[in-house]
Amino acid sequence: MRIDIVTIFPEAFAALDMSIIGRARERGLLDIQVRDLRDYTTDRHRQVDDMPYGGGPGMVMKPDPFFAATDALRAPGAPSRLLLTSPQGRRFDQRVAEELARESHLIVLCGRYEGVDERVVTGLGAEEISIGDFVLTGGELAAMVIVDATVRLVEGVVGDQASVAAESFAGGLLDYPHYTRPAEFRGQRVPDVLLTGHHEQIRRWRRREQLRRTLERRPDLLSLDLLTEEDRALLRDNS
């Protein structure tokens, strides 16, 4: 998978060389390149922003560097998907991450300042993506969240793919509680069922905990239409 990130702060992405993503890049599973937007300017001051038409506070990011960067990064005839980090965008979640992980090439444009010239959206067809209902000082943190959540779904990036399939939101529910040694710590014991070695009982306990947590913390995720008969029985047992 290839990802190009376009930003005026390329140094902000040094963390992409760490841990799982760094190892995946070394193994050739991911080709992630961070591009400096100023490299696509044509004036001697390498200006990427200007005052907004119509007046108002702040500065607006100019369209021409983004157009030049996108034209340079899109390979002729090859599919690519263009994203723009923006609080006005489509809400990013696990389903969007799964969708993006199926793409062969992503270009992520990082917004900043008061906003980005609207022609980046209407002219380039950039898809606005938001990581939540709040405003950041720039799109770099949002881009890192999007990239991190997406690439770990690419086959081979995470060593144990089963752990990805079982984690929070993978099946539309929150994750179950996790425990490791010691079996007792400061008066708190690991649930007895996890020490039995009885795989079916453990599976049922974990599923019940997923349902319980989701019902308590994120009931908006719990669609009754998608619950199995076993799920309904586990919920009744948990009430």
C-alpha positions as CSV (number, residue, x, y, z in Angstrom):
1,M,0.0,0.0,0.0
2,R,1.3,3.5,-0.9
3,I,0.4,6.6,1.1
4,D,1.6,10.1,0.3
5,I,1.0,12.7,3.1
6,V,1.2,16.4,2.1
7,T,1.9,18.8,4.9
8,I,3.8,22.0,5.8
9,F,5.2,20.2,8.8
10,P,6.8,16.9,7.6
11,E,8.8,16.6,10.8
12,A,5.6,15.9,12.6
13,F,5.4,12.4,11.1
14,A,8.6,11.0,12.6
15,A,6.5,8.7,14.7
16,L,5.6,6.7,11.6
17,D,9.0,5.1,11.7
18,M,8.3,3.6,15.1
19,S,6.9,0.2,16.2
20,I,4.6,-1.7,13.9
21,I,4.3,0.8,11.1
22,G,8.1,1.3,11.0
23,R,8.7,-2.5,10.7
24,A,6.0,-2.8,8.0
25,R,7.8,0.0,6.0
26,E,11.1,-1.8,6.4
27,R,9.5,-5.0,5.1
28,G,8.1,-3.3,2.1
29,L,4.4,-3.8,3.1
30,L,3.9,0.0,3.3
31,D,5.3,2.8,1.2
32,I,4.6,6.0,3.2
33,Q,6.1,9.2,1.9
34,V,5.7,12.6,3.7
35,R,5.8,15.5,1.2
36,D,6.4,19.1,2.1
37,L,3.7,21.2,0.5
38,R,6.1,24.1,0.2
39,D,8.0,22.1,-2.4
40,Y,5.1,22.5,-4.7
41,T,5.0,26.3,-4.6
42,T,6.4,28.5,-7.4
43,D,7.1,31.8,-5.6
44,R,10.4,32.6,-3.9
45,H,8.8,32.9,-0.5
46,R,7.2,29.4,-0.9
47,Q,3.9,30.8,0.3
48,V,1.1,28.3,1.0
49,D,-1.5,30.6,2.5
50,D,-3.1,34.0,1.9
51,M,-5.8,36.3,3.2
52,P,-9.4,35.2,2.7
53,Y,-11.6,36.8,0.0
54,G,-14.5,38.7,1.7
55,G,-12.4,39.5,4.8
56,G,-12.4,37.8,8.2
57,P,-9.8,36.4,10.6
58,G,-7.0,34.0,9.9
59,M,-5.4,32.8,6.7
60,V,-6.6,30.3,4.0
61,M,-4.4,27.7,2.4
62,K,-3.9,28.4,-1.3
63,P,-5.2,25.9,-3.9
64,D,-2.3,25.9,-6.3
65,P,0.3,24.1,-4.2
66,F,-2.3,21.4,-3.4
67,F,-3.1,21.0,-7.1
68,A,0.5,20.8,-8.0
69,A,1.3,18.2,-5.3
70,T,-1.7,16.1,-6.3
71,D,-0.8,16.2,-10.0
72,A,2.7,15.1,-9.2
73,L,1.7,12.3,-6.9
74,R,-1.1,10.8,-9.0
75,A,0.3,8.2,-11.4
76,P,-1.4,8.4,-14.8
77,G,-3.9,5.6,-15.2
78,A,-3.4,4.3,-11.6
79,P,-6.1,4.4,-9.0
80,S,-5.7,6.8,-6.0
81,R,-7.9,8.2,-3.4
82,L,-7.5,11.8,-2.3
83,L,-8.3,12.8,1.3
84,L,-8.3,16.2,3.0
85,T,-8.3,16.4,6.8
86,S,-11.2,18.7,7.8
87,P,-13.6,19.2,10.7
88,Q,-16.4,19.5,8.0
89,G,-15.7,16.0,6.6
90,R,-17.1,12.6,6.8
91,R,-16.6,11.1,10.3
92,F,-13.7,8.7,10.4
93,D,-14.4,5.4,12.1
94,Q,-13.4,1.7,11.9
95,R,-15.6,1.1,8.8
96,V,-14.0,4.0,7.0
97,A,-10.5,2.6,8.0
98,E,-11.5,-0.8,6.6
99,E,-12.6,0.9,3.4
100,L,-9.4,2.8,3.0
101,A,-7.3,-0.2,3.8
102,R,-8.5,-1.8,0.5
103,E,-7.1,1.1,-1.5
104,S,-3.7,0.7,-3.3
105,H,-2.8,4.4,-3.0
106,L,-3.9,7.2,-0.6
107,I,-3.0,10.9,-0.8
108,V,-3.7,12.7,2.4
109,L,-3.7,16.5,2.4
110,C,-3.3,18.2,5.7
111,G,-5.4,21.3,6.3
112,R,-4.3,24.1,8.5
113,Y,-5.0,27.7,9.5
114,E,-8.5,29.0,8.9
115,G,-9.1,26.4,6.3
116,V,-8.3,25.3,2.8
117,D,-9.5,26.9,-0.4
118,E,-12.7,25.2,-1.4
119,R,-11.5,24.5,-4.9
120,V,-9.3,21.8,-3.5
121,V,-12.5,19.9,-2.8
122,T,-14.5,21.0,-5.8
123,G,-11.7,21.0,-8.3
124,L,-9.5,18.1,-7.2
125,G,-12.3,16.0,-5.8
126,A,-10.6,15.7,-2.4
127,E,-12.7,13.8,0.1
128,E,-13.0,15.6,3.4
129,I,-12.4,13.4,6.5
130,S,-12.9,14.3,10.1
131,I,-11.7,12.4,13.2
132,G,-14.3,14.1,15.5
133,D,-16.4,17.1,16.4
134,F,-13.5,19.3,17.5
135,V,-10.9,21.6,15.9
136,L,-7.2,21.0,15.9
137,T,-4.4,23.5,15.2
138,G,-3.7,21.5,12.0
139,G,-4.5,18.3,10.1
140,E,-1.2,16.5,10.9
141,L,-2.6,14.8,14.0
142,A,-5.7,13.8,12.2
143,A,-3.7,12.4,9.3
144,M,-1.6,10.3,11.7
145,V,-4.8,8.9,13.3
146,I,-6.2,8.0,9.8
147,V,-3.0,6.5,8.6
148,D,-2.4,4.5,11.8
149,A,-5.9,3.1,12.0
150,T,-5.9,2.2,8.3
151,V,-2.5,0.6,7.7
152,R,-2.8,-1.8,10.7
153,L,-5.7,-3.4,8.7
154,V,-3.4,-4.1,5.7
155,E,-2.6,-7.8,5.6
156,G,0.8,-8.6,7.2
157,V,1.2,-5.2,9.0
158,V,0.1,-6.6,12.3
159,G,1.8,-9.9,13.1
160,D,-1.3,-11.6,14.5
161,Q,-4.2,-10.8,12.2
162,A,-6.6,-12.5,14.6
163,S,-6.0,-9.8,17.2
164,V,-7.1,-7.2,14.7
165,A,-10.3,-9.1,13.9
166,A,-11.2,-9.3,17.6
167,E,-10.5,-5.8,18.8
168,S,-12.9,-2.9,19.5
169,F,-15.2,-1.9,16.7
170,A,-14.1,-4.8,14.4
171,G,-17.5,-6.4,14.8
172,G,-19.4,-3.3,15.6
173,L,-18.9,-3.7,19.4
174,L,-16.5,-2.6,22.0
175,D,-13.7,-4.9,23.1
176,Y,-13.9,-7.3,26.0
177,P,-11.6,-6.8,29.1
178,H,-8.1,-8.2,28.8
179,Y,-6.0,-9.6,31.7
180,T,-2.5,-11.0,32.1
181,R,-0.2,-12.2,35.0
182,P,-0.4,-12.0,37.9
183,A,-3.7,-13.7,38.6
184,E,-4.3,-11.4,41.6
185,F,-3.0,-7.8,41.9
186,R,-3.8,-5.5,44.8
187,G,-6.9,-7.4,45.7
188,Q,-8.3,-7.7,42.2
189,R,-8.5,-11.1,40.7
190,V,-8.7,-12.2,37.1
191,P,-12.2,-13.6,36.4
192,D,-12.2,-17.3,37.2
193,V,-13.5,-18.3,33.8
194,L,-10.3,-17.1,32.1
195,L,-8.2,-19.5,34.3
196,T,-10.3,-22.6,33.5
197,G,-8.9,-23.3,30.0
198,H,-12.5,-24.0,28.9
199,H,-12.5,-22.4,25.4
200,E,-16.2,-22.3,24.9
201,Q,-16.9,-20.8,28.3
202,I,-14.2,-18.2,27.7
203,R,-15.7,-17.3,24.3
204,R,-19.1,-16.9,25.8
205,W,-17.8,-14.7,28.6
206,R,-15.9,-12.5,26.2
207,R,-18.9,-12.1,24.0
208,R,-21.1,-11.2,27.0
209,E,-18.5,-8.6,28.2
210,Q,-18.4,-7.1,24.7
211,L,-22.2,-6.7,24.7
212,R,-22.3,-5.4,28.3
213,R,-19.6,-2.8,27.7
214,T,-21.2,-1.6,24.5
215,L,-24.6,-1.4,26.1
216,E,-23.2,0.6,29.0
217,R,-20.7,2.8,27.2
218,R,-21.8,3.1,23.5
219,P,-25.4,1.9,23.2
220,D,-25.5,3.8,19.8
221,L,-23.4,1.0,18.4
222,L,-25.7,-1.8,19.5
223,S,-28.1,-2.7,16.7
224,L,-30.7,-5.1,17.9
225,D,-31.4,-6.2,14.4
226,L,-27.8,-7.6,14.1
227,L,-27.8,-9.5,17.4
228,T,-27.8,-13.3,17.2
229,E,-30.1,-15.5,19.4
230,E,-27.0,-16.2,21.5
231,D,-26.3,-12.5,21.9
232,R,-29.8,-11.9,23.1
233,A,-29.5,-14.8,25.6
234,L,-26.2,-13.4,26.8
235,L,-27.7,-10.0,27.3
236,R,-30.6,-11.5,29.3
237,D,-28.1,-13.4,31.5
238,N,-26.2,-10.2,32.0
239,S,-29.2,-8.1,33.1
